[in-house]
Amino acid sequence: MAGLFPAQSRGEEEAAQSGTIAVKVPASSLLMARQETGETRLDRSFSNAGLSIGGKKYATGIGTHATSMIPLPVPENPKVLRLEGACGIDDGADGDGSVEFRVMSGSEVLWSSGVMRRGMAAKKFSIPVAENGIRHLYLMADRVDNNSYDHADWVDLAWKTTGSGQGMKGAVVNASEFGMVPGVRKDQGPALRAAVSALRRQGGGVLNIPRGIYHFYPEGALNMSFHISNHDQPLIHPVCVPLADLRNVRVEGNGSLFLFHGKVVPLLVMDSENVSINRLSVDYERSWCTEARVVKTDDRFTEVEIDKKAYPYEIRNNRFVFQGKGWEEGMGSCMAFEKGTGHIIANTSDIGWNGHVEPLGGSRLRLSWNLRQKGIKPGDTLVLRNYNRPHPGCVVYRARKTSLNDVSLHQSSGMALLVQRSEDFHMKGGGVMVRKGTGRVHTAGADATHFSNTRGGIVVEKALFEGMMDDAINVHSTCLGVWK
C-alpha cells in the first residue's frame, strides 16, 4: 500500500508511540467504494453536513448510504494490531432508517452492529488485524427494511499499534481439518471460509482440498457489495469461495468439483497477490438456463421435451416460469445448438421469444413458434434463457499475479470469467466447457472470458471454450471523453 499513506507528521509519530493512529482513508477507498446511491464522503455525512450520531458530533469519519461496502487497506508501517472505531445512523437523516453495520475480512464477518436506527448512540468496535493476517478490511453498511434514510456513518476510526499479536505458523492448510466433507449435500462454504481465514493468519501457504464433490449454497456465502463490469448490479453478491486479501496462496483442488446452488458468485479473487487455483471444476447443479430437445417442427409450432427434474419450471398463463433455489424467472430468448456437433446453428444468434406454451403431457410441450424457418430440426437443443446476468462464474478484482491452472468453468449466467482492475493473469488448461455426463450444450450466458481495465501479462493458453453466448476472449478498456 505504499503511496496511499502519506508520511507521518511529528504529531502522528507521537500518536504512533502512544499506540493509536487516526485512520487516513486513502482516496482509492472512496473511489472503489460500492454505494447504492449518492456519494461516499470523507469527514462529512451523506448529506454533506458534519458527522453526528445519537446527538454526538464527530470530527472525522466516512459518510455513506446503505447498502455500501468500502475497502480499507491496512498500513504496513507501523505494525497495526487492531482497528477501532464506531458507527451509526447520522442525525441528519430525515427519517429513522435501518442499517446493519459489518466489518469484514476477505472471508468472514468480524463484527456486526445489529440493526441500528436514527437517534441510537454510536456502537463501538475493536477488530483484531495483525493476529488474523489482515491487509484489507471491508466496511459494509447494509440496508434492513429498505434504503430510505439509511445515512450511515463510520467515525473515530483509529489503528492501534501497541501490544503483541502472533499469527499461526505452517505451510499447508487441509480443508478437511476445518470441516469440509465431500459427497454430502451440506453447505461447505463456512468450512472453506474458515480454512481461508487460517491461510491469511499464517501469511499464505497451500489450501489442500481432497478430491470430491462439494456443495455450496447462498446461506453459507459471504455477502459482499462491489461493482462487476458488464453485468447487472444487484446490491449484494453472495460469494461462496472468497479468496480475498491473500498473499502467496495456492489452492489445490485435486480434481474436485464445486457444485453451486442458487444465485451466487462461485469464486472471487480480490485484493490479493500471487494466488493460484489448480485442478478444480466449477458448476451449478441447476443450470441457469433450461435446455429443451426439439422433437417436432412445422410451420406453426415447435414441440420439445424438457427434463423437469434437471430443469424445474412451471407454466403460468401459458408462459414459462423457470425455477431454481431461491429464484424464479421468465423466458426472454433462446439459443439453438445443432445435434451432434454442439455448434450454435448458423444465423440464429440469440432469438428473442416469450410466447405461448402448451403442456402435452409428460415431458413434452408445444411452443407456438415456427423455428423450422430458422433451420432448426428435431434432435437440436434449445437453450431457453433470459438476458439477466447478475453474477459471473469467477471474478478476479484488484488482484496481481493470479493464475488458474486446469480450472474448468462449466456454467454461469453472464461471463464465465471476469478479470477487472487487475494485473498479471495467467490461465493455462481448463477453460469454459460443458461438464461431461450432464448432457448439456450451454456454458456461459455471455463471454467465456472478459478482461476489463487489466494490465501486465494477460496470458490464456491451452484452454477450451465452448457453448458460450458470446466471445471466447474479450478485452475491454474504459474510454472517457475529456472536455476543457
Phi, psi and omega in degrees: 000018179303137179096337178277337183246120182292160178301146183284141171280174179299321179296322179291323178297319178295321178296321179298320179294329179279351175104002182223132175231128176297139180290125172265102183286116181291154179301329181296329179294320178290322179294320184271358179295142172257124183222135186298321181209150175077202189238138173281126187240146178262125178062017176221156179280174178303324180273012177066034173246181177294153180285131181208126180229128177057034179084358179254134181268147181231137183279328186231151176155195181233129174257127183218187179219129179291146359274138179211156173219126184243119176283134181232105179288144180267127179295148182268341181219116004283171180295124181261131179259325184213155166252128177240154179173195179209168182204161178173179179273134184294141180296339183284354177293145182283340179227183186292314187070171178203114186225140167249124179266139177223140170252125187235149162274189178284358183220354182202161174276121183269332181201143178225141184276341196076179183287129179240147180227165182299139181098339177287144176295152179299142176263131181271154176217157176217115190247122174296133182245301186299316184293341178260004178065028187276131174245346175224132170250159180231117180267114185241129173245116187247133178292153182247294181280306175201195182254020179282126175063025182274061179278106190253131180243136167251123189227163176050041181287131183212146174266133174262131189238005180251161182106196181223149177207121182245132177275175176290163176239148178140171183242319185251128174251119180268120184302326182297331180289346179254010173100007176287126184231123178281158171079007176241157183269012176287144180295121181266358184301308181301319180295317180296319180295326175296321177294321178296320177299322177296319176301318180295318181299323183271001175084021179122187180130202184246131170260111183261122181246112179303143183302133179169185177253128183236138182254143181226140185230160179301327184298330181261008181278162174267116181283118180233168180221112180205161183276133175243122184300142172060032178223170168298165184236070173298151181297322185241134170251107174285113185257118183280320181236086180271110176257071186248147178056050179239153175228134172055059182239136174239121177263118180256105181278341178055033179083016182287158174246123173262119179253125185251148182237138177080188182269100183219162166268114182297305186234138174224127169245113187220140177051040185233165180219134178059055176249130176235143176240129190231136171051065182218141175245143184233126180208164171258138178295314174258110181305149176298330181253165177247128184256129183238134178267127180286129179245342181199141175225147170210194187281357180235325189230163168231126178256138184225165171240137179231130174283102187291337177289319179283328184229079182300142178199166169230159172251114179239127182051039179060031175230150177292138165231105182277147188227142173216187180293110177079011180213153171220143175201153181272182182266145175231334183200179184211140171248143183244125181245139185284138176300135175090304184275331186075009179279149171293132183294133186305139174064024177255325179054222178252109190268115180289132178189139171209062189260197186289131179236132180235118176294138180248004182102144182065226181263008189260141179221153176247126177259131177282073192204119178273099178261352177301323182295343178263009177085012179273136188225167178305139182099337176289164181245132173259127175260107184271124189210181168226188188266004181291141175216074183287321189222131170287171177284325179212132179241131172243118191223127179050045183238153178236141174057059177258138178223139174244118182242116182054044175258123182249123177255117190260340185200140173199157179282324179243237176292141174289316179229125176235122179246121184223144179048043184232171185222135176061093181232139182224123174242122181230126182072185180061224179127207179241112191207161176288134178284129181299140178093350181274338184075006181280164175237347189251148178237286188250142179282355178212224181293148172293311176227142184220125182243123184231121179055050177251162179210176182083209179271114176250106189238128173233122183216146175055035179250151178253135177233124181207157171073008183269162182288325188227218191296151171288314179224124180231127183243124182237151166242181172248122182250126183239140173281143181238126178239145177279000000 
